[in-house]
Amino acid sequence: MRRFLVPVLVVCALTLALAGCGRAQGPEWGNLRLTLEKQQQTEKHWTARLVLTNPTDKVQVIEYTGGARYTLIVTRNGETVLEQSFDPLKEDDPTILNLAPGVAKEYVVAWTYRNQEGERVEPGTYEVSVRLNAVTVVKEAGKRQPTLVEPRTVGPVKVQVP
């Protein structure tokens, strides 16, 4: 059984990874919506809210897959300036989130214009993205098993650093 299951999982993972390559993603993430909202900027930092919304009439389930709930990714000219995890999961924290119909979960996102080494970045335009480190499932018509939906990245948004 194991010899069969591992190749099937590898093929599924590659299919999911390749399906998202090379195309713009909308706010839909399975049956959920994932957006960056209430963006604000000062001379010292940029902030936003990562909002996960359940627009359906049924409870939707996500499972956090990493050591933190979300990751901030800052790039400039295609090069990563900062990749920082936020909202770490403690050992006794639940990894499953049941999102009731019409309910939204918000995560505060902040960047203090620092790079991976903790130094302030040069003035200019940067791209900020946020990845929710979780998976969800979708029950598709005609399929017996639900489909796994991979972690989702929102953005990039352009941020002008003063």
MOJO-V893969 format. One record per residue. PSI is psi as a letter, one per 40 degrees, with the letter a starting at -180 (none if undefined). D_LAST is the distance of its C-alpha to the last C-alpha in Angstrom with 2 decimals. Layout:
# MOJO-V893969
psi=[PSI PSI]
d_last=[D_LAST D_LAST]
This chain:
# MOJO-V893969
psi=[d d d d d d d d d d d d d d d d d d d e h e i i h a e h g b e i h h i h i f h i h a e d i h i i h h h h i g e i e i h i h i h h e a e i d i h h h h i h f e h h d h h h i i g i h i d e i i e h h h h i h e i i h i h h h i h f f i a d e e i h i i i a h i h h i h h h g i i i i h h i h e i d i i h h h i i h h h a i i h h h h none]
d_last=[57.66 54.81 55.32 54.82 51.92 49.53 49.59 49.20 46.11 44.60 45.30 43.81 40.61 40.25 41.00 38.31 35.73 36.66 36.84 33.09 32.18 30.95 30.62 28.10 28.76 29.12 28.85 32.47 33.22 36.99 38.17 34.89 31.54 28.22 25.01 21.40 21.27 19.57 16.00 13.66 10.02 8.75 6.20 8.63 9.85 10.96 14.69 17.56 21.31 23.34 26.52 29.86 32.47 36.20 37.29 40.83 43.96 44.45 42.92 40.51 40.10 37.29 37.56 34.72 35.15 32.83 32.27 29.42 29.11 25.83 23.36 19.59 18.85 15.51 15.94 14.47 17.05 19.72 19.36 18.97 16.17 17.35 20.46 21.18 24.11 24.12 27.10 29.67 33.23 35.70 39.20 40.79 38.11 39.44 38.16 39.45 37.86 40.17 38.26 40.62 40.85 38.16 36.20 32.50 30.93 27.26 25.04 21.81 18.93 15.85 13.19 11.59 9.36 12.51 14.75 18.54 19.21 17.06 14.64 10.86 9.68 8.29 5.11 6.86 9.01 10.93 14.10 15.18 18.94 21.26 24.88 27.61 29.97 33.12 35.89 37.95 41.19 42.43 46.11 46.77 49.89 52.64 51.32 53.00 50.15 46.61 43.82 41.09 37.54 35.04 31.71 29.09 25.44 23.35 20.50 18.51 15.88 12.82 9.45 6.31 3.82 0.00]
